[in-house]
Amino acid sequence: MATNFLVHEKIWFDKFKYDDAERKFYEQMNGPVAGASCQLKEVLPDPSEALSQAALGTSSGPGPSSGPGGDHSELVVRIASLEVENQNLRSVVQDLQQAIARLEARLNALEKSSPIHRATAPQTQHVSPMRQVEPPTKKVATPAEDDEDNDIDLFGSDEEEDKEAARLREERLRQYAEKKAKKPSLVAKSSILLDVKPWDDETDMAKLEACVRSIQLDGLLWGGSKLVPVGYGIRKLQIQCVVEDDKVGTDLLEEEITKFEEHVQSVDIAAFNKI
């Protein structure tokens, strides 16, 4: 399983060869390296070389390179890297603590110099011992100034405004009522077609029509008429009229027409239409 994992990882197994070649090149250019550095390298080998050797040891099985010495060197490298990280973190924490302390000091200084702090601080007046401070003299108000102050009403009175508003409202209501009274009201009217039937064929239809037209009522206007045959020589009077609904009704018309009992047998409403 470890072998499969290392196969998928992108590891430069031959890096130690290139590092050795680069080191030899710079040794030839700058001269031999001091013995102390060589001894340090022998104690702390290259981490990449140790990692490559560990990978080769796991892939090819146990060999001469694998053993307690290789594990010890890898642990030493890891411990050294952890110590370096620990030192870096400590330095970062110290820097942060110093920055916070500086910010707190600056905030305290700003609070002390703010105008609110100045207002709350008690103000002391230094008086020299040779000079006495005279109290401020009060100006005596004259009676005229007192009267002027009394005449000024800071809050004002709404009585005059209320009276003016009421007067305007009444005037507008009166104008609206006058305008409404001048406007002609809409009168509801109806057109009625009446069938007036005689007793028999011997009834004088001209006399019957004259009797019907003799009815005069407020809101009643007679219109055209004609004789319509019914049967057996009998004809009925079909007459039209226009009435105002509030003044004349159909019941009143039937009652007035049926008063002529000598000529009228019955009255029917043939048609009724609103105008």
Residue frames as qw, qx, qy, qz and C-alpha x, y, z in Angstrom:
[[0.000, 0.885, 0.466, 0.000, 0.00, 0.00, 0.00],
 [0.303, -0.794, 0.121, 0.513, 2.91, 2.36, 0.80],
 [0.432, -0.102, 0.608, 0.658, 4.48, 1.49, -2.55],
 [0.216, 0.642, 0.642, 0.359, 1.32, 2.43, -4.43],
 [0.152, -0.930, -0.243, 0.230, 1.14, 5.69, -2.54],
 [0.367, -0.616, 0.340, 0.609, 4.72, 6.60, -3.45],
 [0.434, 0.233, 0.673, 0.552, 4.11, 5.68, -7.08],
 [0.116, 0.823, 0.501, 0.242, 1.36, 8.33, -7.33],
 [0.307, -0.868, -0.035, 0.389, 3.41, 10.97, -5.48],
 [0.562, 0.774, -0.082, 0.279, 5.56, 13.34, -7.53],
 [0.633, -0.697, 0.238, 0.237, 9.00, 12.75, -5.90],
 [0.491, 0.775, -0.396, 0.046, 12.30, 13.66, -7.42],
 [0.945, -0.301, 0.049, 0.118, 14.27, 10.55, -6.49],
 [0.776, 0.235, 0.008, 0.585, 17.49, 11.67, -8.22],
 [0.040, -0.969, -0.028, -0.242, 17.60, 15.11, -6.60],
 [0.657, -0.678, 0.236, 0.230, 20.51, 14.19, -4.35],
 [0.756, 0.138, 0.331, 0.547, 22.66, 13.50, -7.41],
 [0.281, 0.771, 0.199, 0.536, 22.02, 16.99, -8.77],
 [0.413, -0.905, 0.044, -0.092, 22.65, 18.49, -5.35],
 [0.785, -0.388, 0.274, 0.399, 26.01, 16.70, -5.09],
 [0.612, 0.402, 0.309, 0.607, 26.96, 17.85, -8.58],
 [0.012, 0.908, 0.127, 0.400, 26.01, 21.45, -7.73],
 [0.609, -0.777, 0.129, 0.096, 27.94, 21.31, -4.43],
 [0.790, -0.117, 0.301, 0.521, 31.06, 19.94, -6.18],
 [0.433, 0.668, 0.254, 0.550, 30.83, 22.69, -8.80],
 [0.194, -0.934, 0.012, -0.298, 30.74, 25.46, -6.15],
 [0.765, -0.557, 0.200, 0.253, 33.57, 23.72, -4.21],
 [0.718, 0.189, 0.284, 0.606, 35.74, 23.84, -7.28],
 [0.195, 0.794, 0.187, 0.545, 34.83, 27.50, -7.84],
 [0.325, -0.857, 0.109, -0.385, 35.25, 28.66, -4.20],
 [0.135, 0.507, -0.775, 0.352, 37.69, 26.17, -2.77],
 [0.446, -0.168, -0.874, 0.091, 37.18, 23.30, -0.32],
 [0.516, -0.674, -0.226, -0.477, 34.44, 23.54, 2.29],
 [0.164, -0.584, 0.608, -0.512, 35.43, 23.93, 5.95],
 [0.302, 0.038, -0.946, 0.115, 35.60, 20.80, 8.07],
 [0.236, 0.147, 0.634, -0.722, 32.90, 21.98, 10.43],
 [0.616, 0.276, -0.092, -0.732, 30.33, 22.15, 7.65],
 [0.548, 0.206, -0.778, -0.229, 31.29, 18.67, 6.51],
 [0.109, -0.024, -0.895, 0.431, 30.92, 17.32, 10.01],
 [0.410, 0.226, 0.376, -0.799, 27.50, 19.02, 10.35],
 [0.645, 0.274, -0.397, -0.592, 26.40, 17.50, 7.10],
 [0.404, 0.117, -0.906, 0.039, 27.53, 14.09, 8.31],
 [0.090, 0.142, 0.768, -0.618, 25.47, 14.53, 11.49],
 [0.467, 0.538, 0.399, -0.577, 22.44, 16.05, 9.71],
 [0.353, 0.076, 0.741, 0.567, 22.16, 14.56, 6.24],
 [0.226, 0.027, -0.327, -0.917, 20.12, 16.12, 3.44],
 [0.556, 0.182, 0.575, -0.572, 16.35, 15.61, 4.07],
 [0.711, 0.463, -0.203, -0.489, 15.68, 14.98, 0.37],
 [0.381, 0.407, -0.830, -0.027, 18.37, 12.31, 0.32],
 [0.215, -0.066, 0.867, -0.444, 16.92, 10.69, 3.42],
 [0.655, 0.322, 0.298, -0.615, 13.40, 10.80, 1.90],
 [0.648, 0.484, -0.471, -0.352, 14.63, 9.29, -1.37],
 [0.186, 0.307, -0.920, 0.157, 16.49, 6.56, 0.48],
 [0.423, 0.082, 0.709, -0.558, 13.36, 5.81, 2.53],
 [0.720, 0.417, 0.005, -0.555, 11.29, 5.60, -0.64],
 [0.532, 0.460, -0.693, -0.158, 13.84, 3.30, -2.31],
 [0.058, -0.221, 0.910, -0.346, 14.00, 1.14, 0.80],
 [0.581, 0.201, 0.539, -0.576, 10.19, 0.73, 0.89],
 [0.718, 0.497, -0.179, -0.453, 10.02, -0.05, -2.84],
 [0.589, 0.460, -0.664, -0.021, 12.98, -2.48, -3.05],
 [0.879, -0.342, -0.331, 0.014, 12.68, -4.08, 0.37],
 [0.573, -0.783, 0.187, 0.155, 15.24, -4.15, 3.18],
 [0.738, 0.544, -0.159, 0.367, 18.80, -3.39, 2.12],
 [0.640, -0.065, -0.314, 0.698, 22.02, -2.02, 3.43],
 [0.056, 0.383, -0.022, 0.922, 20.72, 1.59, 3.52],
 [0.588, -0.558, -0.235, -0.536, 17.68, 0.84, 5.66],
 [0.629, -0.121, -0.637, 0.428, 18.17, 0.51, 9.37],
 [0.390, -0.758, -0.412, 0.322, 18.12, 2.30, 12.68],
 [0.385, -0.288, 0.102, 0.871, 20.65, 4.87, 11.44],
 [0.026, 0.325, 0.520, 0.790, 18.33, 6.09, 8.63],
 [0.349, -0.724, -0.574, -0.159, 15.32, 6.41, 10.96],
 [0.490, -0.593, -0.246, 0.589, 17.43, 8.35, 13.47],
 [0.273, -0.076, 0.256, 0.924, 18.58, 10.84, 10.84],
 [0.126, -0.512, -0.586, -0.616, 15.01, 11.41, 9.62],
 [0.441, -0.738, -0.494, 0.132, 13.81, 12.07, 13.16],
 [0.449, -0.410, -0.057, 0.792, 16.67, 14.54, 13.71],
 [0.120, 0.193, 0.417, 0.880, 15.66, 16.44, 10.56],
 [0.287, -0.649, -0.594, -0.378, 12.02, 16.62, 11.60],
 [0.498, -0.670, -0.378, 0.401, 12.88, 17.78, 15.11],
 [0.365, -0.208, 0.107, 0.901, 15.14, 20.51, 13.73],
 [0.041, -0.372, -0.502, -0.780, 12.38, 21.74, 11.39],
 [0.414, -0.706, -0.566, -0.100, 9.85, 21.75, 14.24],
 [0.486, -0.529, -0.228, 0.658, 12.21, 23.79, 16.43],
 [0.203, 0.032, 0.281, 0.937, 12.62, 26.34, 13.65],
 [0.234, -0.544, -0.576, -0.564, 8.84, 26.62, 13.22],
 [0.502, -0.666, -0.497, 0.237, 8.41, 26.96, 16.97],
 [0.401, -0.344, -0.051, 0.847, 10.91, 29.83, 17.09],
 [0.028, 0.239, 0.437, 0.867, 9.16, 31.55, 14.17],
 [0.368, -0.643, -0.605, -0.291, 5.77, 31.23, 15.88],
 [0.500, -0.589, -0.371, 0.515, 7.15, 32.63, 19.12],
 [0.268, -0.145, 0.129, 0.944, 8.57, 35.63, 17.32],
 [0.148, -0.419, -0.553, -0.705, 5.24, 36.22, 15.56],
 [0.462, -0.678, -0.571, 0.023, 3.38, 36.03, 18.88],
 [0.451, -0.456, -0.195, 0.742, 5.77, 38.49, 20.47],
 [0.115, 0.095, 0.323, 0.935, 5.31, 40.90, 17.57],
 [0.303, -0.565, -0.608, -0.468, 1.54, 40.67, 17.90],
 [0.500, -0.646, -0.473, 0.331, 1.69, 41.31, 21.65],
 [0.343, -0.282, -0.001, 0.896, 3.84, 44.37, 21.11],
 [0.043, -0.285, -0.477, -0.830, 1.47, 45.68, 18.42],
 [0.407, -0.652, -0.615, -0.179, -1.54, 45.20, 20.71],
 [0.479, -0.549, -0.321, 0.605, 0.25, 47.04, 23.52],
 [0.205, -0.071, 0.200, 0.956, 1.03, 49.93, 21.19],
 [0.204, -0.460, -0.587, -0.634, -2.60, 50.08, 20.03],
 [0.467, -0.672, -0.559, 0.138, -3.88, 50.13, 23.62],
 [0.400, -0.415, -0.136, 0.806, -1.51, 52.95, 24.50],
 [0.056, 0.115, 0.383, 0.915, -2.58, 54.93, 21.46],
 [0.319, -0.577, -0.654, -0.372, -6.27, 54.37, 22.25],
 [0.460, -0.637, -0.443, 0.432, -5.80, 55.60, 25.81],
 [0.288, -0.243, 0.076, 0.923, -4.04, 58.69, 24.49],
 [0.098, -0.315, -0.538, -0.776, -6.87, 59.40, 22.04],
 [0.400, -0.655, -0.637, -0.068, -9.51, 59.00, 24.76],
 [0.424, -0.547, -0.285, 0.663, -7.69, 61.45, 26.97],
 [0.153, -0.205, 0.234, 0.938, -7.39, 64.01, 24.17],
 [0.003, -0.505, -0.745, -0.436, -11.01, 63.67, 22.96],
 [0.157, -0.402, 0.005, -0.902, -13.43, 66.65, 23.48],
 [0.707, -0.491, -0.395, -0.321, -15.81, 64.51, 25.54],
 [0.740, -0.251, -0.407, 0.473, -13.05, 63.78, 28.02],
 [0.251, 0.202, -0.141, 0.936, -12.20, 67.45, 28.10],
 [0.404, -0.500, -0.224, -0.733, -15.83, 68.37, 28.81],
 [0.789, -0.468, -0.393, -0.064, -16.11, 65.90, 31.66],
 [0.620, -0.011, -0.372, 0.691, -12.83, 67.04, 33.20],
 [0.248, -0.864, -0.349, 0.264, -13.35, 69.71, 35.86],
 [0.410, 0.659, 0.027, 0.630, -12.24, 73.14, 34.80],
 [0.534, -0.608, -0.278, 0.518, -10.26, 75.07, 37.33],
 [0.231, 0.901, 0.079, 0.359, -9.72, 78.80, 37.21],
 [0.666, -0.135, -0.241, 0.693, -6.37, 80.05, 38.29],
 [0.103, -0.959, -0.165, -0.207, -6.56, 83.35, 40.09],
 [0.507, 0.381, -0.367, 0.681, -3.46, 85.32, 40.80],
 [0.452, -0.528, -0.559, 0.453, -3.14, 86.35, 44.44],
 [0.201, -0.209, -0.045, 0.956, -2.56, 90.02, 43.52],
 [0.304, -0.024, -0.331, -0.893, -5.77, 90.41, 41.50],
 [0.375, 0.225, 0.773, -0.460, -9.30, 89.62, 42.63],
 [0.008, 0.253, 0.784, 0.567, -11.87, 88.39, 40.20],
 [0.329, 0.117, 0.239, -0.906, -14.95, 90.57, 40.11],
 [0.391, 0.352, 0.844, -0.101, -18.31, 88.86, 39.79],
 [0.109, 0.293, 0.572, 0.759, -20.21, 89.69, 36.59],
 [0.209, 0.212, 0.316, -0.901, -22.67, 92.51, 36.98],
 [0.247, 0.484, 0.837, 0.056, -26.30, 91.77, 36.23],
 [0.016, -0.155, -0.310, -0.938, -28.03, 94.06, 33.79],
 [0.239, 0.371, 0.628, -0.641, -31.20, 95.55, 35.20],
 [0.156, 0.403, 0.754, 0.495, -34.11, 95.14, 32.83],
 [0.165, 0.044, 0.059, -0.984, -36.22, 98.22, 32.12],
 [0.506, 0.334, 0.608, -0.512, -40.04, 98.09, 32.25],
 [0.575, 0.564, -0.226, -0.548, -40.25, 98.59, 28.46],
 [0.285, 0.385, -0.864, -0.159, -38.08, 95.54, 27.83],
 [0.258, 0.058, 0.893, -0.364, -40.21, 93.49, 30.24],
 [0.594, 0.464, 0.284, -0.592, -43.35, 94.43, 28.31],
 [0.514, 0.542, -0.524, -0.410, -41.75, 93.43, 25.01],
 [0.076, 0.241, -0.965, 0.068, -40.73, 90.07, 26.44],
 [0.405, 0.225, 0.736, -0.494, -44.24, 89.46, 27.73],
 [0.600, 0.521, -0.020, -0.606, -45.75, 90.25, 24.32],
 [0.378, 0.429, -0.771, -0.282, -43.67, 87.56, 22.60],
 [0.873, -0.100, 0.314, -0.358, -45.49, 84.24, 22.61],
 [0.103, -0.490, 0.832, 0.240, -42.95, 81.49, 22.03],
 [0.353, 0.131, 0.926, -0.006, -45.50, 78.71, 21.56],
 [0.214, -0.033, -0.482, -0.849, -48.09, 80.70, 19.64],
 [0.480, 0.232, 0.597, -0.599, -51.88, 80.37, 19.67],
 [0.106, 0.109, 0.871, 0.468, -53.95, 78.26, 17.26],
 [0.252, 0.576, 0.624, -0.465, -57.28, 80.00, 17.97],
 [0.298, 0.652, -0.153, -0.680, -56.99, 82.42, 15.02],
 [0.124, 0.279, -0.845, -0.439, -55.93, 79.63, 12.67],
 [0.143, 0.288, 0.939, -0.119, -58.88, 77.46, 13.78],
 [0.309, 0.658, 0.370, -0.579, -61.35, 80.29, 13.16],
 [0.252, 0.576, -0.450, -0.634, -59.91, 80.95, 9.70],
 [0.030, 0.098, -0.962, -0.255, -60.07, 77.26, 8.79],
 [0.226, 0.452, 0.807, -0.305, -63.69, 76.99, 9.98],
 [0.318, 0.676, 0.089, -0.659, -64.68, 80.06, 7.96],
 [0.203, 0.436, -0.691, -0.540, -63.07, 78.67, 4.79],
 [0.071, 0.098, 0.992, 0.040, -64.78, 75.30, 5.27],
 [0.290, 0.575, 0.607, -0.465, -68.21, 76.89, 5.70],
 [0.298, 0.649, -0.199, -0.671, -67.73, 79.06, 2.62],
 [0.129, 0.277, -0.859, -0.411, -66.73, 76.09, 0.48],
 [0.160, 0.294, 0.930, -0.152, -69.72, 74.07, 1.69],
 [0.322, 0.655, 0.338, -0.593, -72.05, 76.93, 0.83],
 [0.265, 0.557, -0.490, -0.616, -70.57, 77.26, -2.68],
 [0.009, 0.072, -0.976, -0.207, -70.92, 73.51, -3.22],
 [0.252, 0.465, 0.775, -0.346, -74.56, 73.56, -2.12],
 [0.341, 0.678, 0.033, -0.650, -75.35, 76.47, -4.49],
 [0.191, 0.429, -0.726, -0.502, -73.63, 74.73, -7.39],
 [0.079, 0.113, 0.990, 0.011, -75.51, 71.52, -6.71],
 [0.314, 0.570, 0.566, -0.506, -78.84, 73.36, -6.52],
 [0.333, 0.639, -0.236, -0.652, -78.27, 75.02, -9.92],
 [0.052, 0.250, -0.899, -0.356, -77.42, 71.73, -11.58],
 [0.735, -0.006, -0.165, -0.657, -80.54, 70.13, -13.09],
 [0.521, -0.228, 0.792, -0.223, -81.41, 66.83, -11.50],
 [0.220, 0.119, -0.855, -0.453, -81.91, 63.76, -13.68],
 [0.670, 0.042, 0.291, -0.681, -85.59, 62.76, -13.92],
 [0.229, -0.054, 0.962, 0.136, -86.35, 59.08, -14.36],
 [0.607, 0.304, -0.037, -0.733, -88.94, 58.50, -17.12],
 [0.419, 0.024, 0.904, 0.082, -90.58, 55.46, -18.69],
 [0.415, 0.185, -0.454, -0.766, -92.33, 54.75, -21.98],
 [0.426, 0.125, 0.833, -0.330, -95.52, 52.67, -21.59],
 [0.335, 0.020, -0.644, -0.687, -97.63, 51.04, -24.35],
 [0.430, 0.095, 0.662, -0.607, -101.21, 50.39, -23.16],
 [0.183, -0.182, -0.842, -0.474, -103.86, 48.07, -24.65],
 [0.372, 0.133, 0.425, -0.815, -107.34, 49.40, -23.90],
 [0.043, -0.174, -0.931, -0.316, -110.06, 46.83, -24.77],
 [0.451, -0.126, -0.042, -0.883, -113.75, 47.75, -25.36],
 [0.619, 0.004, 0.634, -0.464, -116.83, 45.71, -24.39],
 [0.695, 0.364, 0.618, 0.055, -117.92, 44.74, -27.89],
 [0.435, 0.187, 0.486, 0.735, -117.74, 45.69, -31.53],
 [0.014, 0.821, 0.477, 0.312, -120.47, 48.35, -31.09],
 [0.442, -0.717, -0.147, 0.519, -118.30, 50.51, -28.78],
 [0.356, 0.923, 0.004, 0.144, -117.37, 53.89, -30.23],
 [0.815, -0.088, -0.076, 0.567, -113.54, 53.70, -30.38],
 [0.259, 0.566, 0.005, 0.782, -113.19, 57.41, -31.10],
 [0.495, -0.741, -0.046, -0.452, -115.16, 58.22, -27.97],
 [0.899, -0.378, -0.097, 0.197, -113.03, 55.69, -26.04],
 [0.661, 0.209, -0.070, 0.718, -109.79, 57.31, -27.20],
 [0.042, -0.689, -0.016, -0.723, -111.07, 60.77, -26.29],
 [0.715, -0.664, -0.081, -0.204, -111.90, 59.54, -22.79],
 [0.873, -0.178, -0.081, 0.447, -108.41, 58.10, -22.35],
 [0.466, 0.367, -0.011, 0.805, -106.70, 61.27, -23.58],
 [0.284, -0.796, -0.148, -0.514, -108.85, 63.35, -21.26],
 [0.785, -0.545, -0.155, 0.251, -106.82, 62.02, -18.34],
 [0.322, 0.769, -0.240, 0.498, -104.34, 64.75, -17.45],
 [0.782, -0.579, -0.102, 0.207, -101.75, 64.15, -14.71],
 [0.064, -0.913, 0.400, 0.055, -98.51, 65.87, -13.66],
 [0.318, -0.481, 0.799, 0.170, -95.74, 63.90, -15.31],
 [0.619, 0.297, 0.727, 0.030, -97.97, 62.24, -17.94],
 [0.222, 0.547, -0.366, -0.719, -97.61, 62.84, -21.69],
 [0.797, 0.322, 0.484, -0.166, -99.79, 61.00, -24.23],
 [0.160, -0.405, 0.660, 0.612, -98.31, 59.82, -27.49],
 [0.426, 0.178, -0.584, -0.668, -99.48, 58.11, -30.66],
 [0.589, 0.066, 0.692, -0.411, -102.29, 55.56, -30.85],
 [0.377, 0.188, -0.695, -0.582, -103.80, 53.04, -33.26],
 [0.817, -0.040, 0.247, -0.519, -106.64, 50.54, -33.48],
 [0.075, 0.338, -0.930, -0.126, -105.59, 46.89, -33.60],
 [0.774, -0.092, -0.324, -0.536, -108.15, 44.21, -34.57],
 [0.389, -0.349, 0.781, -0.342, -108.71, 41.46, -32.00],
 [0.024, -0.090, -0.970, -0.223, -111.38, 39.25, -33.64],
 [0.020, 0.609, 0.792, -0.038, -115.08, 39.07, -34.45],
 [0.118, 0.778, 0.307, 0.535, -115.04, 42.69, -35.55],
 [0.505, -0.844, -0.109, 0.144, -113.68, 43.88, -32.20],
 [0.547, 0.563, -0.215, 0.580, -110.72, 46.25, -32.17],
 [0.605, -0.637, -0.260, 0.401, -108.59, 47.45, -29.25],
 [0.134, 0.969, -0.099, 0.185, -106.98, 50.83, -28.68],
 [0.820, -0.138, -0.094, 0.548, -103.20, 50.71, -28.47],
 [0.036, 0.959, -0.001, 0.280, -101.91, 54.02, -27.10],
 [0.715, 0.064, -0.314, 0.622, -98.44, 55.10, -25.95],
 [0.257, -0.939, -0.048, -0.224, -97.52, 57.50, -23.16],
 [0.536, 0.321, -0.466, 0.626, -94.43, 58.80, -21.34],
 [0.573, -0.774, -0.209, -0.171, -94.55, 59.14, -17.55],
 [0.091, 0.649, -0.576, 0.488, -92.22, 60.34, -14.81],
 [0.607, -0.107, -0.778, 0.120, -91.57, 57.44, -12.45],
 [0.173, -0.074, -0.606, 0.773, -91.71, 59.55, -9.30],
 [0.335, 0.110, 0.140, -0.925, -95.10, 61.08, -10.20],
 [0.787, 0.176, -0.106, -0.582, -97.12, 58.59, -12.28],
 [0.310, -0.261, 0.914, -0.011, -97.27, 54.82, -11.95],
 [0.251, -0.049, -0.832, -0.492, -98.93, 52.04, -13.94],
 [0.106, -0.430, -0.855, 0.269, -101.46, 51.35, -11.20],
 [0.110, 0.532, 0.251, -0.801, -102.60, 54.97, -11.26],
 [0.244, 0.248, -0.536, -0.769, -103.01, 54.88, -15.06],
 [0.224, -0.198, -0.931, -0.211, -105.10, 51.67, -14.98],
 [0.052, -0.496, -0.700, 0.511, -107.27, 53.06, -12.22],
 [0.166, 0.485, 0.013, -0.858, -107.95, 56.31, -14.10],
 [0.268, 0.153, -0.680, -0.665, -108.70, 54.58, -17.43],
 [0.204, -0.267, -0.941, -0.044, -111.02, 51.95, -15.92],
 [0.139, 0.362, 0.472, -0.792, -113.20, 54.72, -14.49],
 [0.479, 0.287, -0.288, -0.778, -114.80, 54.97, -17.92],
 [0.451, -0.002, 0.878, -0.162, -116.82, 51.77, -17.39],
 [0.663, 0.554, 0.271, -0.425, -119.25, 52.39, -20.26],
 [0.607, 0.713, -0.311, -0.164, -116.46, 52.13, -22.90],
 [0.210, 0.585, -0.767, 0.158, -113.52, 50.32, -21.24],
 [0.923, -0.207, -0.278, -0.169, -113.55, 46.65, -20.37],
 [0.830, -0.439, 0.063, 0.339, -109.87, 46.20, -19.29],
 [0.209, 0.918, -0.336, 0.024, -106.43, 47.77, -19.58],
 [0.938, -0.139, 0.103, 0.301, -103.19, 45.82, -20.18],
 [0.133, -0.842, 0.400, 0.336, -99.57, 46.93, -20.37],
 [0.892, 0.450, 0.013, 0.035, -98.16, 45.78, -23.71],
 [0.706, 0.329, -0.213, 0.589, -94.67, 47.25, -23.29],
 [0.429, -0.901, -0.019, 0.067, -92.71, 49.06, -20.58],
 [0.737, 0.316, -0.097, 0.590, -89.31, 50.68, -21.27],
 [0.424, -0.733, -0.110, 0.520, -87.07, 52.96, -19.22],
 [0.451, 0.843, 0.053, 0.289, -85.93, 56.14, -20.92]]
